[in-house]
């Protein structure tokens, strides 16, 4: 956006200053946006205002004629203006309300969706309506001053400033402009020649257009491609406020707003029977469509005939809706681009609605490409997303093919995140992706192309598979035990045929009987029953129930038959997806029979399905040999068996249950809960196994013990599995698979994974990660979770938690920017140095500012450490000597080291963590000191690019050091100007809080239970509640040179004088006599 557009947006945004206090921030848009629209339309209509009014007053009321008189798709029959309305302060509300009613119907509808009449009343009640209307009346928004395109930029800028305006329901989110630009590029790149024709007319449609950003950007982009083209945009939106914003956006740019329909695109299609050249959409992810389920199902033979997805995600409904609006190929066809998450790629087994929709699209050869995008691109979700590009007019070389393009690495980091958006796609990256897309087939065929690994081309049928049901025979051995006898006694099914009490008594003498043959054990039981004078039932139901009660699964047991056919074991039933190009019987012989030679396929249950595995996007830059994961591990196929019986489950020793949340929290199976008696079948696991899910794997310790889990279990065949674990956890996208087949096909770098030395190195790496996880697990824990029993200390713990919670809630934006956070909330000395770095521009200045900031952190921490050293040990000779020639970076690091060695009861508990871990403040600051020393000792003069490189190396250390002492935001440095006595245990403190980079520190007044000495700095952050007095190590005094208050910190101790220095290099001297008493 241009400087002029930005200035105008800032000017309009300044109205928000009047709204503060009476309106919440998320409500500003409901006032500023409609008033912006109102003023823009007024300026647009000004040249024909009198002409329209004259026509109306002459009796002309036909909409079409009045629009023609206005020269626009909207009009106003009034002669009033906002300036005239504001000229009568006492009647602004009434006049403005009437003024709104004199606009054409399409304008009034928009203002109604803003609930503008209600906002007028609220503004009037708050007595700020006159001021706000006056401000808007003074805005010059005439088209000759603010052209349509610039006005569009201004309005879009305003939209982005209002939180909540486009994210009021789950999954709704604004599409970043660069994402739309890339999307439009990929949509039109095959039509480059067609779009350059003179007088070309194209239609663009978005069925979930939101605030209209996607339509506007698409129009601008295509028009920029060919300024002589005519682009007609259409859309539909279900949210009334965002619909109003979208229409407003078109109106203020002089476009026809009537093509933006209101309502549900599926059930209230505002563009029924219309077709379009280009369609693009970013539908809300995971939006539930249960409320319209009946209407959707009623249309299951129409546009939704391919299938219906599950009701908790309507993404594929949007895609089917768009396909229904494609032009016939004979009249030019259509192209579609839609943003989807990964779920539509593979969710749903063969025969499901999702699979049938994919099958319909692929068998019709509509899918041209899928582009994998970086994660964290959107403002309100950080999930991975994909472009689907569809068309019904593929060029001959694309027919029957689908391009998969991996653009996940094409992004640049934003220094300051916006919601969940931490990454953006730069202009050069958009250009590179666009070129790569246009040349995809050529690049895929050229293994020497530098981006060859980013593009893969598949045939449509490559995504199809047959889902086969693999059965295994039920094999049982038979046992009569006390437990089974009790089960027989209480079996309702057996009770239909025989007295189960008598049956159990008759069989008691047979307890301990075992057999691998059903007939033998039944013969033994029949004899016992006959001896007891009972009739042995011959009904099949009785015999089957009895078999289930005494049968125990055993791989060496007897194969069971039913109706002269082998009976399948439901617990061993398995499913496999076999590519359409492969014979299922050959698959059975190759993959199943080697481990289960008696398995068979239940052919009547076979179904055809289609899916696009995210694993197909996988590529790596590693220059080594790759083999599938199946060469390195064996997937655990065994399942924990449950006994076959009716009634209550047998009481057996249940295995320990390893859940996903326990994966990194437990080192021994003994610490796990028992597995559930009901639910899905579990897989056994033990020490040395790789257990996990996509992107979250762990190599269980060798002495872990036996357990069971719902997660995948892999048994390493080579080495100890550490390198495999590291590879599986490489990135979430490496582990995105929907079936075990995809997992076992994962490419693995042989040269590294099979290297024993790599395995050994990784042992240390993974142990360090475990330590790191433990160190951060305590951030903002439940305040009552600790073992502290003393109420006073518990209050202090809660107070510390409150400090951190306050930081998190107040610094949402700065959390991703430690410099900004320090500048805003750290004690003045560090905050001011942080600001100096932030505003520095020249490379030499930036490097110097970074080094000074690092030393400033060390100075502040070292001074706090020194304060405790003096309290505990006194200001000893060894301490004094270190300040004789003046404090240096090394001096303050030395103070921290001595503090950790010599102070047993620190007043500031946070200082105990100065040397905890590799990323502790002490370690980081030492690295900064070493960098400074190395840099200062280097020869020669640095060029700008060399200085920039040094800044890039140094900055991470300083940012990490700032982040490691974030508790400074809550450890306030308060300078007490006076302490007023209230009663024996109550005082009022008046002073200045030395927080933030501004030298005019904020005043405070607060109660205290402690009498504090005036003219001193205190830190109110101690377990005992007693503030820490920093005198005489830190002081606030009026500098005689500049006559303003400055913060002075200890720098030198010499000849009975303490010399303190400020950031402005001014000095304050304090005689030592009596200062330590």
N, C-alpha and C positions, 0 to 999 in steps of 0.2 A: 504494500500500500504506500502511496506517495506521501511526502511530508505534509502536503496540504490536506489530504484526506485524514491523516492522523491528527492534525491540529483541529480539524472540524469535529472529529469524533471526541477528542478531549474536551472541546468546548461544550458539546452537547452533554457529555458525561458529567461535566461540572455541576449540572442541575442536581445530581445525586447528593451534593452537599446540603441542599435544602431539605432532602427527604430523611436524612439521618435523624433517628430518634422517634419519628412518627411512623416510619415504615421499616420493615426488615429488608436486609440487603437483597434477598432473592425476589422481593416485590418491586424493586426499582424498574425492572423491564416492563411491567404492566402499565407504567406511567410514561417513562421516557420513550419507549418504542412507539406507542400510538400517537403521542404528541409529535414525534419526529415525522411520522407518516402524515399527520394532519397538516403540519406546516409545509412539508414538501408538496403535497397535493394542492395546497392553497397557492403556493408559488407557481406551480405548473399551470394551474387554471386561471391565474391572474389575467393574462391577455384576453381571455374570452369570457371573463366573469360577467360583465355587463350584458353581453350578447345572450348568454344562457338565461340570465335573470329576466331580460326583456322578453324572451320567447316564452318563459314560464308564466310571467305576469300577463302575457297576451292570451293565455289559455292553453298553450302547448304543454301537454303532459306525457307525450309519448317518449318512452325511454330511448328508442333509437334516434329520434330527432334531436333530443337534448344531448345525446352523446356526440352526434354529428356537429352540433353547434359548439360544443366544448372542444372538439377536435381530439378527444381522447375516449378511452373506454369507460370513463367515469366523469362525473360532473357535480356541480353544486349550484343550486338555484338561488342561493342567498347572495346579497351584496355585502354581507358582513365579512370582516377579516379578524384574525386573532388580535391584531393591533387595536382595532376598534373595541373588541370585547374587553381587552385589558384596560381600555380607557375609562371603564366604569367599574372601579374596584368593588363596589358594594353588590353588583349584580353579575359578577363573572360566572358563577356557577350556573345560574339560569340561562344566561346568554350562550354559554359554551354548550350546554346540553341541547338547546334549541338549534344551535349552529350545526352540531353533529347530525341532526335529523334532516338537514337540508342537502346532505350529500346523496349521491346515487345509491341504489340498493347494495351494490357490491362493496362499496366503501363502508356502509353502515353495518353490513354483516361482519366485516373484519373487526370493526371497533367493538361490536357486541361480544365477539369471542375474547377480546381483551378485558371484557367486563368493565368497559371504560366509564359507563354511567356511574357505577359504584365507586370507581377510583376518583371521579370528579367530586362526589360527595365526601369521600374520605379526605381529600385535599382541602376541600372547603371547611370541613370540621376542624382540620389541623391549622386553618388560617394561613395556608401557604399557597393556595391555588392562584391567587393574583400574582405572586412573585414568579411562580413557575410559568404561567401563561405569558407573562411579560417577557421572560427570558426567551421563550420559543418564538414569540412574535418578533423579536429583534434579529432572529437568525435569517440570513439571506441564503435561501436554498433554491433560488431561481436556476433553471437548467443552464442558462448561459454563464452562470457563476460556478455552479456545481454540476458538471455534466452527468448524464445517467450512469456511466460506468463508475465515476468517482463516488456518486451517491450510493451505489451498490456496495462499494468497498466500505464506506462509512457505516452503512447500516449493518453489514456483516461484522464489522469491528464492534459495534454496540452489542450485537447479539452475543458475541463471545465474552463480553464483560459481565453478563448477568448469569450468576450461578443458578442452576436449577431450572433454567428456562427451557432446556431441551433434554433433561434427564429425569423427568418426573415419574417415569415408570421403569421397572427393571429392564435393563438391556438397551434402553434408548441412549444414543450418544451422538454427539456431533462428529462428522467425518472431517478429519484434518484436510486442509486445502491441498497439501502435497499428495495425499493419498488419492484424492479425487483427480488431480492432474494426471497421475500415473494411470489411474483407471480409465480415464478418457483417452489417453494416448493409446493404450492397448486396445481400446474399443475401435478407434478410428484408423490405426496404423495400416491395416490392409486396404483401407479405402482412400489412401493418400491421393491417388490420381483422380478418383471420382470427385472428391471434395474440392479439388482445385478448379473444377469447371465453373464457368461464370453462371450466375443466377441460380446456383444450386440451392434447393430447399430441403431441409431435413427436420424430422420431428424427433423429440427426445422425451422420454417418459420415465418417471420414478414413482412406483406405487406406494412408497413409504418416504415421502419427500421431506418430512420434518420441517425445518426452517427454510428449506430451499437451497441450501448451500451447494448441494451436489448438482442441481439443475443449473444454478447460476454459473458455477465453475465450468460445467460442461459447455454451456452456451458460449462463454467467454473464450474458452479454449478452441472450440471449433471455429468461432468467428475470427480469432487471431490467425488460425490456419488459413482461412479464406475470408478476408474482410467483406467480400461481396456476397457471402452466403446469407441465407435467411434461416434462422433456427427458431422453431416453434416448440416451446416447452410445455409439458403437461405433467400433472402429478396428482397425488391424493394423500391426505394426511388425516389420521384419526384423532389426534390431540387438538382440541380447539385453539389453544394458545399458539402452538407451533404452526398450525394451519394459518392463523391470522398473521403470524410473522412472515410465513412464506408468501402469502398474497401481498402483504405490505411490501416485501422486498421487490416483487415484480412491479407493483404500482409506482413505487418511488423511482424506478428505473425507466418508467414510461412504457412498460410492457403490459400485455393483456393478462389480468389476474384470473379471469373466469375459468381458465383451464386447470386451475388447482381446485380439485373437488374435495369436499369434506366428508368424512365417514370411513367405514371399514372397506378396504379395497376388495376383500373377498365377498362380502355379503351385500355391499352397497356400491357396486362398481360405478364410479362416476364417469367412466370412459367405456361403457358397454359397447361391444362390437367395433371399437376403434383399434387400429394397429399402428405401429410406430417403427421408424427406421432404427433408432437406437434406444435401448433401455438400460438403465443402471439403477442400482439400489444397494443400500446398506441397511437391511432390515434389522430390527432389534433382535439380539441373540437370546434364545431361550424363552421367548414370550409364549405364555400359555394360551391355547385357543379352545379350552373346554367350553367357554361361554357360547361359542358359535359352532359347537360341534355338530348340532343337528342340521344347521344350514349348510355346513361344509359337506357332510355326508349326503345331503340331498342332492348335491352337485357332483357326486362321485362318478357320474357318467359324462360330465362335462369337462371343464378345464382341470378337474382334479381326478380324472379317470385313471391316471397311472397308478395312484396309490396315495394313502394318507400317512403322514409321519405320526409319531407319538404326539400326544396332545400338549406336552410340555415344551415343544420347540416347533414353531411354525415357519422356520426358515425356508424349508423346501416347498411350502405352500406358496410363498412369494415367488419362488422360481417357476413353479408350474403356472402361476397367474401371468407372469411375464411371457412365458412361452406361448400362452394362449393369445397373446397380442402381437405375435410375430407376423409380419407381412408374408404373403406367399412368395416363394422364390421367383416365380414368374414375373412378379411386379417389383423385384428388387430385394426381397427378403429382409431380414433384420439381424442385428447384432445385440447381444446382451452381456452386461458385466454386472456381477453381484458379489458382495463381500459376505463370506460365510466363515464361521469358525470351523474347527476340524471335524466336529461331530457329523455333519452331512456327508463327509467323505466315506465313512465306513460304518456308522451306527446302523444297527438293524441287520439281523441275520437274513439268509436267503428266504424269500417269500414275504418278508416284512414290507411295510409301506415304503420305508426309506430305500430298501434294496430294489423294490419294483420301480420306484421313481428313477433311480440311477440306471436301471436296466432300460427303461423307456427312453431316456435321454441318449444313452450310448448306442442302443440298437437303431435309433433314428439318426445317428451320426451328427448330433447337434453340438456335442462338447468339443470345442476347439482347443482349450487349454485351461490349466489350473496353475496359478502363480502363488507360491508360498511367500508370505510377507513377514517382515520382522515382527516380533512381539512388542508390546508396550508402545504401540503407535497411536492408540486412541485415548481420548481424555478420560473415559469412564470405564475402561476395561484394559487389562494388560495381557489378555489372552492372545494366542497365535491365531492369525486370520489368513484367509486365502481369497484370491480373486477366482471366480469361475467365469470363463469367457465362452459364450455359446453363440452359434449362428446356424441358420438354415441355408446358407449359401457359401459353403466351403469351396475354396479353390481346388482344382483337381489334385494338386500335390498334397493337400491337407486331408483329402477325403479318406475316411476310415482310420484316421490317426488322431491322437490326443497328445498335446505338448504338456509336459510338466516342467515348470521353470522355477528354480529355487532362488528367490530374491531375499532370503532371510538375512544375509550378511550385508545387504545394501542399505546401510543406515548410518547415521551419525548421532553421537550423544548430545542431548540438550543439557546445557549446564544447569538450567533451572527447569524442573519438571512441571508439567501442567496436569494436575490430577494424576492419572495413571500413565500419562504420556511422558516417557523419558527418552524416546528415540524419534527421529524424524528422517525422512528420505530427502536428501539434498537434490538440488537441481541437476548436478552432474550425474548423480545416481539414477534419477528419473530418466535422464537421457540414455544412460548405459543400459538400463533395463528395457527401455523402449526399443533400442537398437537390437538388443539381444533377442527380444520377442519377434521382431520383424525378420530376423535371420535365423530363427530357432532351428529350422530343419537343416540348414547348412551347417550350423555350429554342432548340432548333434551328430552329424556325419563326419566331422573333422576332429579326430582325437588330439590333434596338435593345437587346436584353438585354445587360448588361455582360459576361456570360460566354458569349455566343453563339458566339464563336470556339473555345470549348473543347469544343463538342459537334457531332458530325456524325452524320447518319442516312443509312444506305445500304440499298438493297434487297439481298436475298441474292445475286441474280444479278450484282450489280455487282462481286462479287469473283471471278466466273468469267471464264475466257478460253479462247480456242483457241490452242494453240501450233502455229504453222505453220512449215513448213520452206521457206525461200526459196532457190531454186537459181539459179545464174548459169552461163551457158555457159562451157565451157573454151575459152579462146582462146590459140593458140600461134603463135609464129614458130619457124623451124627453123635451127639453126646447127651446122656441123661444125667443131669446134675440136680442138686438141691434147688438151684436157681430155676432151672427149666421146669422142675416139678411144680414149683409155686406158680410159675406162669401158666402151666396146664390147669392147675386148680382154679385159677381166676379167669380163664379164657372164655369169653362170651360166645365166640364162634364154635368152640368145641361143645359148649353147653347145650347147643341146639340138638346135638346128636347123642349125648351121653351125660351121665351125672359126673361132672368133673371132679367132685370130692372123692367119689368112689374110684374114679379112674386114677387119680393121683395116689390114693392109698394102695391101689393094686400094683402101681409101678414103683412104689418106694423101694422094694427089694432089688430093683434093677438099677438103682443109682450107681453111677460109675461105668455103666455100659457105654462103650464107644465102638464105632464101626465106620468104615469108609463106604459101606453099601447100605442104601436105604432099605432094601428088601430084608437084609439080615436083621437090622435093628427093629424094623416093623414086626418081623416074625417073632422076635424075642418079646416084644411088648404085647403082641397078640396073645401069646401063650400065657403071659402073666395076667392079662385081663380075663382070659378064659378060666384060669385057675381061680380067680376071684368071683366067678359066677356071673361075669358081665358079658354082654354081647358086643363084639368088636364091630364098629360101624364100617360099612364099605363105601360110603359116599365119598366122591372125589374131594368135596369141600373139606370134609373132616380130615382126610389124609393129607391134603395140601397144607391145612392149618397146622396139623401136628408136625409135619416136616419143617415148616418155617420156624416152629418153636424150638425144635431140638437140633436144627441144622446150623452148622458153623461154616462160613466160607473158608475154603482151603484150596489152594492152587493144585494140590495133589488129590483133591477129593473126587467124588463121583460126579460125572456130568448128568445133569437133570434133564428130563424130557417132559413135554406137555403136548398132548394130542399127537404123540409119535414124532414130535419135532423137538430139536434141541431147544431148551428154554434159555433165553438170554438173561444175563445178570444185569438188572437195571443199574446197579452201582458201578459196573464196569463199562456201561454204554458210553461210547465216545462219538465225537463228530469230527469230521475233517472237511476242509474246503479244498477241492481238487480243481486246478485250472481247467477251463473248458477244452483246452487243447490236449489234455492228457486223458488216457483211458483209466477209469476208476479201478478196474480189476488189476491193471498193471501197478497202480499206486498201492493197492492192497498188498500185493506180493512184495513190493519193494520196501514200503514204509512200515507196514503193520505186521506182516507174517514173520519177519525175523525175530520179533519179541513175543508175538501172540499168533502162533501158526494155526490155531483153531478159530480165529476171528473171521467174521463174514460181514458182507454189506447187506443191509435191509433196503433193497432197491426201491420198493414202493414209496419209501420216505424221502427219496432223493429230491432235492429242489435246486433250481438254478438261482444264483444270486450275483450281484455286482457290488464291488466295493473298490475304493481307491485308497490303498494303504499309505499313510504319511511316510512310511519307510521308503517308499519309492522316490522320495525327494532327497534321500540321503546321499551325500557325497563328502569326500574328504580331500584335503590338499596333501595328505601324507604320501610321500613317494615310497611306497613299499607294497609288498604282496598282501592281498586280502583273501581270506577264506571265510565261509559262513560259520556262524557261532556253533552250529551243530558239530563241527570238527573238534571243538574244544570242551564242550559240556554235554552232559546227558540230562535231558529234562526229566524230572521226577514224575512218573506217570502213575505210581501207586496211589491209592486212596485209603484213608483210614476207614475200615469197615465198621458198619453198625449191624448188630444182630438182626436177623429177620424174625419178626414176631408181631403179634397183635397185642394191644394193651400197652402197659408201661414198659419203657425201655429197661433192658437189663442193667443191673448195677455193676459196672465194670470199672477197672482203672482207666480213667480217661487221660489222654495225653495232654500236656500243657499247650496252651493256645497262644501262638505268636501272631499278634495283630500288627497292622501297619504302624500304629502309634507307639508300639513297643520296639520297633525295629532297631532304633538307635539308643533306646533308653535302658535296655536290658542286656547284660552280658552272660546270663545264665538262665536256662529253661526253668530252673527251680524257682525263679522269681515271677514266673508267668502264671496267670490264672488257669484253671482247668478249662478244657475245650467244652463248648456247648453240647448239650445232648440232642439238640435239634438244629436244623438249618442246613446249609450247603455242605457237601462232602469236603473233607479237609485233605491236605497233602502233607505227608510226613517230611520233616526236615531235621538236620542234626548239625553238629559242629563241622565247619569246613564247607558247608553248602552256601551257594549264592542265593539269597532270598530277596524278593522285592517285586516292584511294579515299575511301570515306565518312569524312567528318570530318577528312581529312588531304590537303590540296591545296597545290600550289605553282605559282606563276607562274614558269616557267623564265626565267632571264636572257636578254636579247635575243641575246647572243653565246654562248649555251650550246653551239650546234652540233647535229649530227644524232645521234639515238640511237633505240633501240627499247625498248618496255616492255610489261609485262603489265597495267599500270594504264590507267584511262580517260585519253583524250587529248581535250581540248576546245580548239578554235581560236576565239578571240574574234572576233566580227563587228563589235563596236562598242567603241571605246576600247582601252585596253591590258590590261584584264582584272584589274587589282588589286582593284577593288571586288567583282568576281565571286568572286575567290579568297577575299576576306574573308567574303563571304556564305556561300560553300560551307563555310567553316571555322567558321561561327557556333557550332554545337553539333553534337555527334555525331548527335543525333536528326534534324538537318536533312539529314544526308548518309546516312541509312540507307535504302538502296534495293537491291533485289535484281536489277534489270535496268536497262539503259540507258534504256528507256522511262520508268521512274520518275525517273531522273536528269533527263532532258530536260523532264519535266513539273514540275520543281521551281519553285515560284513565286519570282519575283525582283522586288525593289522597283525599279521603273523610275526613280523620281525620284532615287534615290541612285546606282544602278549606272551610269546614263547621264550622271552629273554628272562632267565632266572635273576640276573642282576637288577632288572627293572622291577621285578616282584619284590626284591629285598628293599630297594629304595622306597617303594610305595608303602612299605610297612610303616616307615617313619612318617611319611606324608599323611597317611590315613589316621595314624595315632594323633598327630598334631590337629587334624580336623576334629577329631573327637573331643580333644581338649578345648578347642575353640567353641564347639557347640555347647559344652558344659559352661563355659565362661559367659556366654550370652543368654543362657537359658533363664537367668534370673532377672532379666529386664522387666520392670513393672510386674513383679509377681503379685499374687493376692496378698494384701497387706496383713492378713491374719495367718498366712501360711508358715511364717517362721516359728521357731520354738521359743521365742522370747516370751517370758511370763510376766516381767515387770511392766506394769501399766504405763509408767512414765517413759520407759524406753520404747514401748510399743507405740506411744504417741509420736515419739521422735522418728521411729521408722515410718510411720504413716506420713509424717511431715516430709521426710525425704522423698517418699513416693509421690507426694503432692507436688514437690518441686519438679520431678521428672514428668509427671502428668501435665503440669502446667506448660512445660517446655514443648511437649508433644502437641498439645492443643493450640498453643499460641503460635507455634512456628511451623505450621503445615508447609508453607512454601519454602522456608529456609532449611528444612530438614535435609534437602538434597544439596544444599549449598552452605558448607561450613563457614565460609567467609562471611556471607550475609548474616548467618546466625550469630557469629561472634560479634559482628559490628552492631547488631541490634540488641543483644542480650547479655554479653559478657561484661565483666568489670571494665571500667573505662580504659585502663592501660592497654589491655589486649584489644578491646573494641576499636580504639582509635587507630591502632596499628593495622587492624584488619581493614579498616576503611581506607587507609593510605594505600594498601595493596590493591583494593578493589578499584580505586580511581586512577591508579597509575597506568600509564600508557606505553612509555618508552621501555624497551627490553631491559636496559640497565637499571632503570627506576623500579621495574617490576621485580627484578632479582634482588635488589637492595631491600625493597619493602618486604619481600618474603623472608629474607634472612633476619631482618629486624623483628618481624612478627614472631618467628621461631624463638628468637632470644627473648622477646617480650613474654612469651608463654613461660619460658624457663625462669625469667626473673620473678614472675608472679608466684609460680609454684615454689621456687626456691625461697622466696621471702616468707611464704606461709610455713614452709618446713623450718626455716630459721627461727620463726616465732615460737614454735613448739620446742625446738632445741634449747632456746634460751629459758623458757619456762621450766623445763625439766633439768637442764644441766647448768644454767647460767651462761652469761656471755663470756665464755672461757677465752684464754689466750689463743688457743688453736683456732677458734672461730674468728677472733679479731684479726689475726694475721692474714687471713684470706681476703680481708677487705682493706688492707693497708694501702695497696696501690690502686684500689678501685675494683669494683665487682666486674667480672667478665662472664661470658657465657659459661665457661668452665666452673666459675665460682658457684653459680646457681645449681649446676648439675651436681657439684660436690655437696651442696647443702641437702639436696634430695637424697643422695646416697647415705649421708650421715644420719638423716632423719630416720631412714628405714632401719639402720643399724642400732641407733641409740635411743629413740623415743619409744617408750613402752605403752604410754597412754595418750595417743594423739587426740587433740581437741577437735580436729577436723578428720572424721573417719575416712573421708574420700581420699586423703593423702596416702592411706595405707596401700592404695592400688597404683601408686606411682611406678612400681616395678613389677606388676603382675602381667606376665605373658610377653610375647614377642612384639605386640603392638601397644605396649604400655607407653605412657607419656615420657618416661625416663629414657627408654630405648629410642623412641622416635626423635626426641630432642637431641640425643647424642649423635644420631645420624645427621641431623641438620647441622650440628656444630662441626662434625667431620667434613661435611660438604663445604661449609664456609671456609674451613682451614685449607682444604685442598684447592679451592677456587682462588683464595687470596694468595696462595703460594705459587700459583701458576704464572708462567712468563708470558709476556706479550699482551697486546690489546685485543679484547674480544670484539668480533664483528657482531652485527645485530642478529644474524641467524644463529651464531654460536650462543649468544646470550639467550635467545628464545629457546634453544635446545636445553640450556641449563635450567631455565625456568620450568620447562616441562618435566625435567627430572626432579627438581626440588619441590615443586608444588604439591605432589602427592604426599610427601612427608609432612609438610606443614598442615595440609588439610587433615591428614590423619591425626596429627598431634592435637589440632583444635577439636576434632571429634572425640578424642580420647579423654578430654577434660570438659565434656559438655555439662557436667555438674556445676561448673562455674556460673552457669545461667541462673542457678537457684541459690548460689552462695553470694548473697548481695553484700557489697561493700557500702556500708552506710556511714556517712560522716555526720556526727551528732553536733548540731549547732548549740542546742540547749536541752537540758533535761528538767522538766517541770515536775515538782512534787505534788501529788494528788492526795495520797494518804500513806500509811506505813508500808504498804506493799503494792502501791500503784503509782506509776509515773507516766508522764507523756513525753515522748521523744520528738523533737523537731529537728529536721536536718535535710541533707541532700543524699540521694541514692546515686552512687557513682557507677551507673550502668549505661551501656551503649556508648557510641562514638561521639555524641554531641557534647561539647564542653559545657553547655548550660545544663547541668545535671538536674534531674527532676526532684522537686521538694517532696518531703513526706512528713506526715504526722501519724504516730502510732503509739499505742499503749505499751508499757513494759512493766515487768515485775522486778526489774533490776534498775538501780540508779547507775547511770552511765556518765562518765566524765565528758564534759563538752570539749569541742575542738579535737575530737579523736575519731578514728575510723574503726568500726566494729564489723565483724562478720557474724551474722546471726544464723549459724548452721552447725550446732554442736549437739551431741547426744544428751548432755546435761542441761542444755537450754541456756547456759551462760554464754553470752556473746564473746567472741575472741577479740581482744584489744590489740591492734596492730601498732600502737605507739611504742617506741619512736621509729619503727621501721618504715612506716608509711604515714604521711601527713597531708592535709590540705591547708594551703596557705595562699595568701594574696601575694603574687609575685611583684616585687617593687619595680621591676623593669616594665612589665606589661600591664600592671595594675588589674589583673584578673586572677581568679582562683585557679590554682593548678594542683594536680596530684603529684606529690613527690615521693619517690621510693629510695630506700637506702642504696648508696653507691660506694661510700668510702668511710673508713674509721681510722682517724689519724690525729695524734696530738690532742686527745681529749675531746675531739669534735666528731659528730656524726654528720656526714654530708649526704644529703638526699638530692636526687636529680629528677627533673620532670621530662616529659617527652619533648618539650621545647628547649631542652638543654639548659634550663635555668636551675640554679642551686639554692638549697635551703640548708643552713647549718644549725645544728642543735648541740649545745654543750652536753657532754655525757654526765656531768655531775647531777646525781639524783634521779636520772631518768629510769633507772632499773629498780628503784625502790617501790 
